[in-house]
Amino acid sequence: MKDVRHFLCCGILCLVSALPVISQDDLVAGCDWREGQPHKMHWPQLPDLTPEGLDVDVNPQLADDFRCTQSGPITDIHLWGGFQRDQVPDQPGAVVFELTFFSDIPATADAWSRPGQRL
């Protein structure tokens, strides 16, 4: 059984327009994104490496909205996260992410913007 309870996700990092072809052996190196590389978001959300930004306790669901600044498909999504007490699972398959995109219900004078229909 896959156990995701110990994963503390810090949020979506960056949406970019080019997906490099990587093998399973190159997965760790292939998932790196460096400042200055292309992206389709309004700004890349880099990890907060200050004491206030690490080991953030969140529930299993979290959300982030973004303004896409280029047309075309989103081909690459990078996540940064951490593990409770830095205990990394032995098998990479033990960590599972489900990413879901929703349409936007824009903010009004009386309400914040919020997710609409699942896309």
Protein Blocks (a to p, Z undefined) as FASTA:
>chain_A
ZZfklpccebjfbdcfbdcdddfklmmmmmpccehiacfbfbdcdddfbfklgopacdfb
dcdddddfbecjdfbdcdddddehhiacfblklpccdddddddddddfkbccdddddZZ
